[in-house]
């Protein structure tokens, strides 16, 4: 396993990641670390794969990344407007038309834009995994969606009440 780190691309990627962690531990937030990492990797074009529910946040993030000197390409999960009925997929509300989330389409769009690093912003469980799988560029996550816990999924592990409840729910 350790021989993979001897690969120049993997080794450099890992060394820069480790340096950012070491130099900025408890001093920089996740977004700041992403910017520092991308600069050190000499990336110039960053991609944002975002959930439609995070459109406002995607716009803010793109602005901040552009201000930091990057070219930014962003793509919404509803790219291509493929309807759930066309694919026989379950809807949230059976009485309305719904487009699918299209993480494969997002990955392909960012590949066409030749992004150097892609940032996930609130993609659904499973959709994020498909995006990671199909992304040509390395991927990091800024926000993990959790509609119940205000997009802070680790909160369930910090709250004895939530932990007890989820434990009981999982036994069913």
Backbone as JSON Lines, residues from 0, in Angstrom:
{"i":0,"aa":"X","n":[0.82,-1.2,0.0],"ca":[0.0,0.0,0.0],"c":[0.87,1.26,0.0]}
{"i":1,"aa":"X","n":[1.93,1.28,0.76],"ca":[2.72,2.5,0.89],"c":[3.44,2.88,-0.39]}
{"i":2,"aa":"X","n":[3.61,1.94,-1.33],"ca":[4.31,2.26,-2.57],"c":[3.54,3.27,-3.41]}
{"i":3,"aa":"X","n":[2.22,3.38,-3.2],"ca":[1.43,4.38,-3.93],"c":[1.93,5.79,-3.66]}
{"i":4,"aa":"X","n":[2.44,6.02,-2.46],"ca":[2.94,7.35,-2.12],"c":[4.25,7.68,-2.84]}
{"i":5,"aa":"X","n":[4.87,6.66,-3.43],"ca":[6.09,6.87,-4.22],"c":[5.76,7.44,-5.6]}
{"i":6,"aa":"X","n":[4.52,7.29,-6.03],"ca":[4.08,7.88,-7.3],"c":[4.2,9.39,-7.16]}
{"i":7,"aa":"X","n":[4.83,10.08,-8.12],"ca":[5.04,11.53,-7.97],"c":[3.75,12.33,-7.79]}
{"i":8,"aa":"X","n":[2.69,12.0,-8.51],"ca":[1.43,12.75,-8.39],"c":[0.81,12.5,-7.01]}
{"i":9,"aa":"X","n":[0.7,11.23,-6.63],"ca":[0.12,10.9,-5.33],"c":[0.97,11.44,-4.2]}
{"i":10,"aa":"X","n":[2.28,11.29,-4.33],"ca":[3.19,11.77,-3.28],"c":[3.1,13.26,-3.08]}
{"i":11,"aa":"X","n":[3.06,14.02,-4.17],"ca":[2.95,15.48,-4.08],"c":[1.61,15.88,-3.47]}
{"i":12,"aa":"X","n":[0.55,15.25,-3.94],"ca":[-0.8,15.53,-3.43],"c":[-0.84,15.28,-1.92]}
{"i":13,"aa":"X","n":[-0.29,14.16,-1.5],"ca":[-0.3,13.8,-0.08],"c":[0.59,14.74,0.73]}
{"i":14,"aa":"X","n":[1.74,15.09,0.19],"ca":[2.65,15.99,0.92],"c":[2.02,17.36,1.12]}
{"i":15,"aa":"X","n":[1.38,17.89,0.08],"ca":[0.73,19.2,0.2],"c":[-0.43,19.11,1.21]}
{"i":16,"aa":"X","n":[-1.22,18.05,1.14],"ca":[-2.33,17.86,2.09],"c":[-1.81,17.84,3.52]}
{"i":17,"aa":"X","n":[-0.76,17.09,3.73],"ca":[-0.18,16.96,5.08],"c":[0.41,18.28,5.57]}
{"i":18,"aa":"X","n":[1.02,19.03,4.66],"ca":[1.59,20.34,5.03],"c":[0.49,21.32,5.43]}
{"i":19,"aa":"X","n":[-0.6,21.33,4.68],"ca":[-1.71,22.23,5.01],"c":[-2.27,21.87,6.38]}
{"i":20,"aa":"X","n":[-2.45,20.57,6.63],"ca":[-2.93,20.14,7.94],"c":[-1.97,20.58,9.04]}
{"i":21,"aa":"X","n":[-0.68,20.32,8.84],"ca":[0.31,20.64,9.87],"c":[0.46,22.12,10.14]}
{"i":22,"aa":"X","n":[0.44,22.92,9.09],"ca":[0.67,24.35,9.26],"c":[-0.56,25.11,9.76]}
{"i":23,"aa":"X","n":[-1.73,24.6,9.47],"ca":[-2.94,25.37,9.78],"c":[-3.89,24.67,10.74]}
{"i":24,"aa":"X","n":[-3.42,23.63,11.39],"ca":[-4.23,22.87,12.34],"c":[-4.85,23.81,13.39]}
{"i":25,"aa":"X","n":[-6.16,23.81,13.48],"ca":[-6.93,24.64,14.41],"c":[-6.79,26.14,14.14]}
{"i":26,"aa":"X","n":[-6.29,26.51,12.97],"ca":[-6.13,27.93,12.66],"c":[-6.92,28.38,11.44]}
{"i":27,"aa":"X","n":[-7.25,27.45,10.56],"ca":[-7.99,27.8,9.34],"c":[-9.24,26.93,9.24]}
{"i":28,"aa":"X","n":[-10.3,27.51,8.68],"ca":[-11.52,26.72,8.47],"c":[-11.39,25.91,7.18]}
{"i":29,"aa":"X","n":[-12.36,25.06,6.93],"ca":[-12.3,24.15,5.78],"c":[-12.15,24.9,4.45]}
{"i":30,"aa":"X","n":[-12.89,25.97,4.25],"ca":[-12.8,26.72,3.01],"c":[-11.41,27.32,2.84]}
{"i":31,"aa":"X","n":[-10.88,27.89,3.9],"ca":[-9.52,28.46,3.82],"c":[-8.5,27.37,3.49]}
{"i":32,"aa":"X","n":[-8.66,26.2,4.08],"ca":[-7.74,25.1,3.78],"c":[-7.84,24.66,2.32]}
{"i":33,"aa":"X","n":[-9.05,24.63,1.78],"ca":[-9.22,24.27,0.37],"c":[-8.48,25.27,-0.52]}
{"i":34,"aa":"X","n":[-8.62,26.55,-0.24],"ca":[-7.95,27.58,-1.03],"c":[-6.43,27.43,-0.93]}
{"i":35,"aa":"X","n":[-5.92,27.24,0.27],"ca":[-4.47,27.08,0.46],"c":[-3.99,25.84,-0.29]}
{"i":36,"aa":"X","n":[-4.7,24.74,-0.13],"ca":[-4.33,23.5,-0.81],"c":[-4.32,23.69,-2.32]}
{"i":37,"aa":"X","n":[-5.37,24.28,-2.86],"ca":[-5.47,24.47,-4.31],"c":[-4.35,25.38,-4.82]}
{"i":38,"aa":"X","n":[-4.03,26.4,-4.08],"ca":[-2.91,27.29,-4.49],"c":[-1.59,26.53,-4.5]}
{"i":39,"aa":"X","n":[-1.35,25.77,-3.45],"ca":[-0.09,25.04,-3.37],"c":[0.02,23.96,-4.45]}
{"i":40,"aa":"X","n":[-1.11,23.43,-4.85],"ca":[-1.11,22.43,-5.93],"c":[-1.03,23.11,-7.3]}
{"i":41,"aa":"X","n":[-1.06,24.42,-7.29],"ca":[-1.02,25.23,-8.52],"c":[-2.24,24.99,-9.4]}
{"i":42,"aa":"X","n":[-3.36,24.72,-8.76],"ca":[-4.61,24.58,-9.49],"c":[-5.1,25.97,-9.86]}
{"i":43,"aa":"X","n":[-5.68,26.09,-11.01],"ca":[-6.21,27.4,-11.4],"c":[-7.71,27.36,-11.62]}
{"i":44,"aa":"X","n":[-8.26,26.19,-11.95],"ca":[-9.68,26.09,-12.26],"c":[-10.35,25.13,-11.28]}
{"i":45,"aa":"X","n":[-11.28,25.66,-10.48],"ca":[-11.99,24.86,-9.49],"c":[-13.44,24.66,-9.92]}
{"i":46,"aa":"X","n":[-13.95,23.47,-9.66],"ca":[-15.34,23.16,-9.97],"c":[-16.16,23.07,-8.7]}
{"i":47,"aa":"X","n":[-17.42,23.44,-8.81],"ca":[-18.36,23.3,-7.69],"c":[-19.52,22.45,-8.19]}
{"i":48,"aa":"X","n":[-19.74,21.31,-7.55],"ca":[-20.9,20.46,-7.83],"c":[-21.86,20.69,-6.67]}
{"i":49,"aa":"X","n":[-22.99,21.35,-6.96],"ca":[-23.87,21.74,-5.86],"c":[-25.3,21.23,-6.05]}
{"i":50,"aa":"X","n":[-25.97,21.09,-4.91],"ca":[-27.39,20.76,-4.87],"c":[-28.18,22.04,-5.16]}
{"i":51,"aa":"X","n":[-29.28,21.89,-5.87],"ca":[-30.12,23.05,-6.18],"c":[-30.52,23.81,-4.91]}
{"i":52,"aa":"X","n":[-30.66,23.09,-3.81],"ca":[-31.0,23.71,-2.53],"c":[-29.87,24.57,-1.96]}
{"i":53,"aa":"X","n":[-28.69,24.48,-2.56],"ca":[-27.54,25.27,-2.14],"c":[-27.14,26.28,-3.21]}
{"i":54,"aa":"X","n":[-28.08,26.7,-4.03],"ca":[-27.78,27.63,-5.12],"c":[-27.18,28.94,-4.59]}
{"i":55,"aa":"X","n":[-27.76,29.47,-3.55],"ca":[-27.26,30.73,-2.97],"c":[-25.84,30.55,-2.43]}
{"i":56,"aa":"X","n":[-25.63,29.44,-1.72],"ca":[-24.31,29.17,-1.16],"c":[-23.28,28.94,-2.27]}
{"i":57,"aa":"X","n":[-23.7,28.3,-3.37],"ca":[-22.8,28.06,-4.5],"c":[-22.37,29.39,-5.12]}
{"i":58,"aa":"X","n":[-23.29,30.31,-5.2],"ca":[-22.97,31.64,-5.75],"c":[-21.96,32.36,-4.85]}
{"i":59,"aa":"X","n":[-22.18,32.29,-3.55],"ca":[-21.26,32.92,-2.6],"c":[-19.89,32.26,-2.68]}
{"i":60,"aa":"X","n":[-19.88,30.92,-2.68],"ca":[-18.61,30.18,-2.76],"c":[-17.85,30.53,-4.04]}
{"i":61,"aa":"X","n":[-18.55,30.55,-5.16],"ca":[-17.9,30.89,-6.43],"c":[-17.28,32.28,-6.35]}
{"i":62,"aa":"X","n":[-17.99,33.22,-5.78],"ca":[-17.47,34.58,-5.65],"c":[-16.21,34.63,-4.79]}
{"i":63,"aa":"X","n":[-16.22,33.89,-3.69],"ca":[-15.05,33.86,-2.81],"c":[-13.85,33.22,-3.51]}
{"i":64,"aa":"X","n":[-14.1,32.14,-4.23],"ca":[-13.01,31.46,-4.93],"c":[-12.45,32.33,-6.06]}
{"i":65,"aa":"X","n":[-13.34,33.04,-6.75],"ca":[-12.88,33.96,-7.8],"c":[-12.06,35.09,-7.2]}
{"i":66,"aa":"X","n":[-12.51,35.59,-6.06],"ca":[-11.76,36.65,-5.36],"c":[-10.37,36.15,-4.95]}
{"i":67,"aa":"X","n":[-10.28,34.84,-4.67],"ca":[-9.0,34.24,-4.3],"c":[-8.11,33.97,-5.52]}
{"i":68,"aa":"X","n":[-8.63,34.29,-6.72],"ca":[-7.82,34.18,-7.92],"c":[-8.06,32.96,-8.79]}
{"i":69,"aa":"X","n":[-9.07,32.18,-8.48],"ca":[-9.35,30.98,-9.27],"c":[-10.4,31.24,-10.33]}
{"i":70,"aa":"X","n":[-10.33,30.48,-11.4],"ca":[-11.43,30.4,-12.35],"c":[-12.37,29.35,-11.77]}
{"i":71,"aa":"X","n":[-13.67,29.61,-11.84],"ca":[-14.63,28.71,-11.21],"c":[-15.69,28.28,-12.21]}
{"i":72,"aa":"X","n":[-15.98,27.0,-12.18],"ca":[-17.06,26.44,-12.97],"c":[-17.98,25.73,-11.99]}
{"i":73,"aa":"X","n":[-19.26,26.05,-12.03],"ca":[-20.18,25.4,-11.11],"c":[-21.32,24.76,-11.89]}
{"i":74,"aa":"X","n":[-21.84,23.67,-11.33],"ca":[-22.91,22.95,-12.01],"c":[-23.9,22.42,-10.97]}
{"i":75,"aa":"X","n":[-25.17,22.69,-11.22],"ca":[-26.27,22.3,-10.35],"c":[-26.62,20.83,-10.56]}
{"i":76,"aa":"X","n":[-27.14,20.21,-9.53],"ca":[-27.5,18.79,-9.59],"c":[-28.6,18.49,-10.61]}
{"i":77,"aa":"X","n":[-29.39,19.47,-10.99],"ca":[-30.51,19.24,-11.9],"c":[-30.11,19.42,-13.37]}
{"i":78,"aa":"X","n":[-28.81,19.41,-13.66],"ca":[-28.32,19.58,-15.02],"c":[-29.01,18.57,-15.96]}
{"i":79,"aa":"X","n":[-29.38,19.01,-17.1],"ca":[-30.03,18.24,-18.17],"c":[-31.54,18.06,-17.97]}
{"i":80,"aa":"X","n":[-32.07,18.39,-16.81],"ca":[-33.51,18.34,-16.54],"c":[-34.14,17.02,-16.99]}
{"i":81,"aa":"X","n":[-33.55,15.91,-16.58],"ca":[-34.12,14.6,-16.86],"c":[-35.2,14.35,-15.82]}
{"i":82,"aa":"X","n":[-36.38,14.01,-16.27],"ca":[-37.51,13.84,-15.35],"c":[-37.48,12.44,-14.71]}
{"i":83,"aa":"X","n":[-37.86,12.4,-13.44],"ca":[-37.89,11.13,-12.71],"c":[-38.83,10.13,-13.36]}
{"i":84,"aa":"X","n":[-39.97,10.6,-13.89],"ca":[-40.92,9.7,-14.55],"c":[-40.27,8.98,-15.73]}
{"i":85,"aa":"X","n":[-39.39,9.67,-16.45],"ca":[-38.72,9.07,-17.61],"c":[-37.85,7.88,-17.2]}
{"i":86,"aa":"X","n":[-37.34,7.9,-15.99],"ca":[-36.44,6.85,-15.51],"c":[-37.13,5.91,-14.53]}
{"i":87,"aa":"X","n":[-38.42,6.15,-14.25],"ca":[-39.16,5.3,-13.32],"c":[-38.67,5.42,-11.89]}
{"i":88,"aa":"X","n":[-38.25,6.62,-11.52],"ca":[-37.68,6.84,-10.18],"c":[-38.7,7.43,-9.22]}
{"i":89,"aa":"X","n":[-38.52,7.12,-7.95],"ca":[-39.4,7.62,-6.9],"c":[-39.29,9.13,-6.77]}
{"i":90,"aa":"X","n":[-40.45,9.74,-6.56],"ca":[-40.49,11.2,-6.38],"c":[-40.69,11.55,-4.91]}
{"i":91,"aa":"X","n":[-40.33,12.76,-4.57],"ca":[-40.61,13.28,-3.23],"c":[-42.1,13.52,-3.1]}
{"i":92,"aa":"X","n":[-42.68,14.11,-4.13],"ca":[-44.12,14.4,-4.18],"c":[-44.68,13.8,-5.47]}
{"i":93,"aa":"X","n":[-45.44,12.72,-5.37],"ca":[-45.94,12.04,-6.58],"c":[-46.88,12.89,-7.43]}
{"i":94,"aa":"X","n":[-47.37,14.0,-6.89],"ca":[-48.33,14.85,-7.61],"c":[-47.68,15.97,-8.41]}
{"i":95,"aa":"X","n":[-46.35,15.98,-8.5],"ca":[-45.7,17.03,-9.28],"c":[-44.57,16.45,-10.12]}
{"i":96,"aa":"X","n":[-44.17,17.21,-11.1],"ca":[-43.04,16.83,-11.95],"c":[-41.75,17.09,-11.18]}
{"i":97,"aa":"X","n":[-40.81,16.16,-11.26],"ca":[-39.53,16.33,-10.58],"c":[-38.4,15.87,-11.49]}
{"i":98,"aa":"X","n":[-37.36,16.67,-11.56],"ca":[-36.16,16.3,-12.29],"c":[-35.24,15.5,-11.37]}
{"i":99,"aa":"X","n":[-34.48,14.59,-11.97],"ca":[-33.54,13.81,-11.17],"c":[-32.33,14.66,-10.81]}
{"i":100,"aa":"X","n":[-31.65,14.27,-9.76],"ca":[-30.32,14.79,-9.5],"c":[-29.41,14.02,-10.46]}
{"i":101,"aa":"X","n":[-28.46,14.69,-11.05],"ca":[-27.65,14.09,-12.11],"c":[-26.15,14.25,-11.79]}
{"i":102,"aa":"X","n":[-25.64,13.51,-10.79],"ca":[-24.24,13.65,-10.42],"c":[-23.28,13.22,-11.52]}
{"i":103,"aa":"X","n":[-23.67,12.26,-12.35],"ca":[-22.82,11.85,-13.46],"c":[-22.72,13.0,-14.46]}
{"i":104,"aa":"X","n":[-23.84,13.66,-14.73],"ca":[-23.85,14.82,-15.62],"c":[-23.01,15.96,-15.05]}
{"i":105,"aa":"X","n":[-23.08,16.16,-13.73],"ca":[-22.26,17.19,-13.1],"c":[-20.78,16.89,-13.3]}
{"i":106,"aa":"X","n":[-20.39,15.65,-13.07],"ca":[-18.98,15.26,-13.23],"c":[-18.53,15.47,-14.67]}
{"i":107,"aa":"X","n":[-19.37,15.08,-15.62],"ca":[-19.01,15.24,-17.03],"c":[-18.91,16.71,-17.42]}
{"i":108,"aa":"X","n":[-19.81,17.53,-16.92],"ca":[-19.77,18.96,-17.24],"c":[-18.48,19.59,-16.71]}
{"i":109,"aa":"X","n":[-18.09,19.23,-15.49],"ca":[-16.87,19.8,-14.92],"c":[-15.63,19.25,-15.63]}
{"i":110,"aa":"X","n":[-15.71,18.02,-16.11],"ca":[-14.61,17.46,-16.89],"c":[-14.46,18.23,-18.21]}
{"i":111,"aa":"X","n":[-15.58,18.56,-18.84],"ca":[-15.54,19.36,-20.07],"c":[-14.93,20.73,-19.81]}
{"i":112,"aa":"X","n":[-15.15,21.26,-18.62],"ca":[-14.58,22.56,-18.25],"c":[-13.14,22.44,-17.75]}
{"i":113,"aa":"X","n":[-12.64,21.21,-17.72],"ca":[-11.24,20.93,-17.37],"c":[-10.85,21.48,-16.0]}
{"i":114,"aa":"X","n":[-11.68,21.19,-15.01],"ca":[-11.38,21.64,-13.66],"c":[-10.2,20.83,-13.09]}
{"i":115,"aa":"X","n":[-9.45,21.47,-12.21],"ca":[-8.31,20.83,-11.57],"c":[-8.69,20.17,-10.25]}
{"i":116,"aa":"X","n":[-9.69,20.73,-9.59],"ca":[-10.18,20.23,-8.3],"c":[-11.66,20.55,-8.23]}
{"i":117,"aa":"X","n":[-12.46,19.58,-7.79],"ca":[-13.89,19.79,-7.66],"c":[-14.3,19.8,-6.19]}
{"i":118,"aa":"X","n":[-15.25,20.66,-5.87],"ca":[-15.74,20.83,-4.51],"c":[-17.21,20.43,-4.48]}
{"i":119,"aa":"X","n":[-17.56,19.52,-3.58],"ca":[-18.95,19.11,-3.41],"c":[-19.61,20.03,-2.39]}
{"i":120,"aa":"X","n":[-20.77,20.53,-2.77],"ca":[-21.53,21.43,-1.92],"c":[-22.95,20.88,-1.75]}
{"i":121,"aa":"X","n":[-23.11,20.01,-0.76],"ca":[-24.44,19.55,-0.35],"c":[-25.13,18.57,-1.26]}
{"i":122,"aa":"X","n":[-24.41,17.7,-1.95],"ca":[-25.08,16.69,-2.75],"c":[-25.71,15.64,-1.83]}
{"i":123,"aa":"X","n":[-26.77,15.01,-2.31],"ca":[-27.47,13.98,-1.53],"c":[-26.6,12.75,-1.3]}
{"i":124,"aa":"X","n":[-26.94,11.98,-0.28],"ca":[-26.28,10.7,-0.03],"c":[-26.42,9.83,-1.28]}
{"i":125,"aa":"X","n":[-25.36,9.24,-1.69],"ca":[-25.37,8.4,-2.89],"c":[-25.07,9.2,-4.14]}
{"i":126,"aa":"X","n":[-25.73,10.34,-4.28],"ca":[-25.41,11.21,-5.42],"c":[-23.98,11.73,-5.28]}
{"i":127,"aa":"X","n":[-23.59,12.04,-4.04],"ca":[-22.21,12.48,-3.82],"c":[-21.24,11.36,-4.21]}
{"i":128,"aa":"X","n":[-21.57,10.13,-3.85],"ca":[-20.71,8.99,-4.18],"c":[-20.57,8.8,-5.68]}
{"i":129,"aa":"X","n":[-21.66,8.96,-6.4],"ca":[-21.59,8.86,-7.86],"c":[-20.75,9.99,-8.44]}
{"i":130,"aa":"X","n":[-20.88,11.18,-7.88],"ca":[-20.05,12.29,-8.35],"c":[-18.57,11.98,-8.14]}
{"i":131,"aa":"X","n":[-18.21,11.5,-6.94],"ca":[-16.81,11.15,-6.66],"c":[-16.32,10.11,-7.67]}
{"i":132,"aa":"X","n":[-17.17,9.14,-7.95],"ca":[-16.79,8.05,-8.85],"c":[-16.52,8.53,-10.27]}
{"i":133,"aa":"X","n":[-17.32,9.45,-10.76],"ca":[-17.22,9.88,-12.16],"c":[-16.39,11.15,-12.37]}
{"i":134,"aa":"X","n":[-15.99,11.79,-11.32],"ca":[-15.19,13.02,-11.47],"c":[-13.79,12.68,-11.98]}
{"i":135,"aa":"X","n":[-13.38,13.37,-13.03],"ca":[-12.03,13.18,-13.56],"c":[-11.0,13.87,-12.66]}
{"i":136,"aa":"X","n":[-11.39,14.96,-12.04],"ca":[-10.5,15.71,-11.15],"c":[-10.67,15.2,-9.71]}
{"i":137,"aa":"X","n":[-9.67,15.43,-8.87],"ca":[-9.83,15.1,-7.44],"c":[-11.0,15.89,-6.87]}
{"i":138,"aa":"X","n":[-11.6,15.34,-5.82],"ca":[-12.79,15.93,-5.21],"c":[-12.57,16.13,-3.72]}
{"i":139,"aa":"X","n":[-13.03,17.27,-3.21],"ca":[-13.1,17.49,-1.77],"c":[-14.51,17.97,-1.45]}
{"i":140,"aa":"X","n":[-14.89,17.83,-0.2],"ca":[-16.24,18.2,0.22],"c":[-16.2,19.4,1.14]}
{"i":141,"aa":"X","n":[-17.01,20.39,0.83],"ca":[-17.15,21.55,1.71],"c":[-18.35,21.36,2.63]}
{"i":142,"aa":"X","n":[-19.47,20.91,2.08],"ca":[-20.7,20.74,2.87],"c":[-21.3,19.37,2.58]}
{"i":143,"aa":"X","n":[-21.66,18.67,3.65],"ca":[-22.39,17.42,3.55],"c":[-23.83,17.69,3.95]}
{"i":144,"aa":"X","n":[-24.74,17.32,3.07],"ca":[-26.15,17.64,3.31],"c":[-26.72,16.82,4.47]}
{"i":145,"aa":"X","n":[-27.43,17.49,5.35],"ca":[-28.23,16.87,6.4],"c":[-29.37,17.83,6.7]}
{"i":146,"aa":"X","n":[-30.51,17.57,6.07],"ca":[-31.65,18.48,6.18],"c":[-32.2,18.57,7.6]}
{"i":147,"aa":"X","n":[-32.02,17.53,8.38],"ca":[-32.56,17.51,9.75],"c":[-31.65,18.27,10.72]}
{"i":148,"aa":"X","n":[-30.34,18.14,10.54],"ca":[-29.39,18.73,11.49],"c":[-28.69,19.97,10.94]}
{"i":149,"aa":"X","n":[-29.34,20.68,10.05],"ca":[-28.77,21.93,9.55],"c":[-27.44,21.73,8.85]}
{"i":150,"aa":"X","n":[-27.31,20.62,8.11],"ca":[-26.11,20.31,7.34],"c":[-24.88,20.15,8.23]}
{"i":151,"aa":"X","n":[-25.13,19.63,9.42],"ca":[-24.07,19.33,10.38],"c":[-24.26,17.89,10.86]}
{"i":152,"aa":"X","n":[-24.0,16.89,9.99],"ca":[-24.32,15.51,10.34],"c":[-23.56,14.95,11.53]}
{"i":153,"aa":"X","n":[-22.42,15.52,11.86],"ca":[-21.67,15.01,13.0],"c":[-22.37,15.33,14.33]}
{"i":154,"aa":"X","n":[-23.34,16.23,14.3],"ca":[-24.06,16.59,15.54],"c":[-24.69,15.37,16.2]}
{"i":155,"aa":"X","n":[-25.11,14.4,15.41],"ca":[-25.72,13.2,15.99],"c":[-24.74,12.45,16.89]}
{"i":156,"aa":"X","n":[-23.46,12.55,16.61],"ca":[-22.46,11.86,17.41],"c":[-22.1,12.62,18.67]}
{"i":157,"aa":"X","n":[-22.37,13.92,18.69],"ca":[-22.05,14.76,19.84],"c":[-23.2,14.9,20.83]}
{"i":158,"aa":"X","n":[-24.39,14.52,20.42],"ca":[-25.55,14.67,21.29],"c":[-25.99,13.31,21.81]}
{"i":159,"aa":"X","n":[-25.91,13.11,23.13],"ca":[-26.36,11.82,23.68],"c":[-27.83,11.54,23.38]}
{"i":160,"aa":"X","n":[-28.64,12.58,23.31],"ca":[-30.06,12.41,23.03],"c":[-30.29,11.93,21.6]}
{"i":161,"aa":"X","n":[-29.63,12.6,20.66],"ca":[-29.76,12.19,19.26],"c":[-29.15,10.81,19.03]}
{"i":162,"aa":"X","n":[-28.03,10.55,19.67],"ca":[-27.35,9.27,19.51],"c":[-28.24,8.14,20.02]}
{"i":163,"aa":"X","n":[-28.88,8.35,21.15],"ca":[-29.79,7.34,21.73],"c":[-30.98,7.12,20.8]}
{"i":164,"aa":"X","n":[-31.54,8.21,20.28],"ca":[-32.69,8.11,19.39],"c":[-32.32,7.38,18.1]}
{"i":165,"aa":"X","n":[-31.21,7.75,17.5],"ca":[-30.81,7.13,16.24],"c":[-30.49,5.66,16.46]}
{"i":166,"aa":"X","n":[-29.9,5.35,17.6],"ca":[-29.59,3.95,17.91],"c":[-30.86,3.12,17.99]}
{"i":167,"aa":"X","n":[-31.89,3.67,18.63],"ca":[-33.17,2.98,18.73],"c":[-33.82,2.85,17.35]}
{"i":168,"aa":"X","n":[-33.75,3.91,16.56],"ca":[-34.34,3.89,15.22],"c":[-33.66,2.86,14.31]}
{"i":169,"aa":"X","n":[-32.35,2.69,14.47],"ca":[-31.61,1.78,13.62],"c":[-31.9,0.32,13.95]}
{"i":170,"aa":"X","n":[-32.36,0.06,15.17],"ca":[-32.68,-1.31,15.57],"c":[-33.99,-1.8,14.95]}
{"i":171,"aa":"X","n":[-34.82,-0.88,14.49],"ca":[-36.13,-1.27,13.95],"c":[-35.99,-1.97,12.62]}
